[in-house]
Amino acid sequence: MRKNFQLHKTPDILAIDDTPANLQLLAGMLKERGYRVRPVPNGKLGIQAAKKEIPDLVLLDINMPGMNGYE
């Protein structure tokens, strides 16, 4: 019996930015190129999303209220 498996998984990108228009633009551009994008609006939710499923890449805004990109 042959197992059905994927040799190359779709790269997963976690995008964190407090500006909705930036997230929408970035997610759209990356999805068009075949990436899986998980947009989140702040650092706290970004940490939760990364813990739930480790991304291949994190793109984040450095200047955000509450928790900046360095934190």
C-alpha positions in Angstrom: 0.0 0.0 0.0 1.4 3.4 -1.0 1.3 6.1 1.6 0.3 9.6 0.4 2.7 12.2 1.8 4.0 15.6 0.8 7.7 15.8 0.1 7.9 19.6 0.5 5.5 21.3 2.9 4.3 24.8 2.1 6.6 27.3 3.9 4.7 28.9 6.9 5.2 32.6 7.6 4.0 34.3 10.7 3.5 38.0 10.0 3.1 40.3 13.0 2.1 44.0 12.5 -0.3 46.3 14.3 -1.3 48.0 11.0 -4.1 46.0 9.3 -3.3 47.4 5.8 0.3 46.2 6.1 -0.8 42.8 7.2 -3.3 42.6 4.3 -0.8 43.7 1.7 2.0 41.4 3.0 -0.3 38.4 3.3 -1.7 38.9 -0.2 1.7 39.2 -1.8 3.1 36.1 -0.1 0.0 34.0 -0.6 0.2 34.8 -4.4 3.7 33.3 -4.3 2.6 30.1 -2.6 3.4 30.7 1.0 1.1 29.9 3.9 0.7 33.2 5.9 -0.6 33.6 9.4 -1.2 37.3 10.0 -1.5 38.5 13.6 -2.0 42.1 14.9 0.3 42.2 17.9 3.3 40.6 19.7 1.3 38.8 22.3 -0.8 37.0 19.8 2.3 36.4 17.7 3.9 34.5 20.5 0.8 32.4 21.1 0.7 31.6 17.4 4.3 30.6 17.3 4.0 28.4 20.3 0.9 26.7 18.8 2.7 26.0 15.5 6.4 26.9 14.9 6.6 29.0 11.7 9.4 28.7 9.2 9.8 32.5 9.2 8.6 35.4 11.3 8.2 38.8 9.8 7.4 41.5 12.3 7.0 45.2 12.9 9.5 46.6 15.3 7.4 49.6 16.4 4.2 48.3 17.9 2.3 49.4 21.0 2.4 47.2 24.1 5.1 44.8 22.9 7.6 45.9 20.3 9.3 43.6 17.8 12.5 43.2 19.9 10.5 42.0 22.9 
